[in-house]
Amino acid sequence: MGREVNLMKNYPISKRDISGRLTSKTDEDRQIAREFGKEFFDGSRSHGYGGFSYDPRFWENVVPMFQKHWSLSTNSSVLDIGCAKGFMIYDMRRLIPGIKVYGIDISQYAIDNAKEEIKSCCKVANARLLPFDDNSIDVSISITTLHNLAEKHLITALLEIERVSRIGSFITVDAYRNTKEKERMDAWNLTAKTVMHVDHWKEFFQDVGYTGDYYWFFP
């Protein structure tokens, strides 16, 4: 199994108060959010992001950590699983000129509205069936995406990451370490179908045979 390593430590942390979201969230909100359409990305905050637009401050301090972790260069290839509008791979190619980047997302809306500069690198696809050959990608990255799958489908997605990744991978998933964090996660979560205690996640990775690196999302 890989390492628990926080490669996202330079990603800006939201300071929003989410306490009201617990009482206002409904099953209908979750259903709309899980369609991952316009309402999720650019609709009401009760359904998702409340507006999803590019800002270099989110990824330009994270990409160098990825680069150092795997010694990424112009000869490397990186896949972003759950790329949304492609902001991360856009900044990766901007900061590591010449690197080959690819993105997949289940959302047709997100791919249709991806940044024009990298739209040709992105396609609609499911993490359960990655459209890449065995060992064809150096590094696969998936940030706060895989937990949106039910557990049995998550197993398939992790094995797909293992199949296509030649050097390594990194994922982040919704998790908690104690009751307070679980309550906060319940207040935050709209789309995740698989959320576990960090110790259970580690056991899960080992049982599945996932050998990549990983870390947690705590809202």
Secondary structure, 3 states (H helix, E strand, C coil): CCCECCCCCCCCCCCCCCHHHHHHCCHHHHHHHCCCCHHHHHCCHHHCCCCCCCCCCCCCCCHHHHHHHHCCCCCCEEEEECCCCCHHHHHHHHHCCCCEEEEEECCHHHHHCCCHHHHHHEEECCCCCCCCCCCCEEEEEEECCHHHCCHHHHHHHHHHHHHHEEEEEEEEEEEECCHHHHHHHHHHCCCCCCCEEHHHHHHHHHHHCCCCEEEEECC
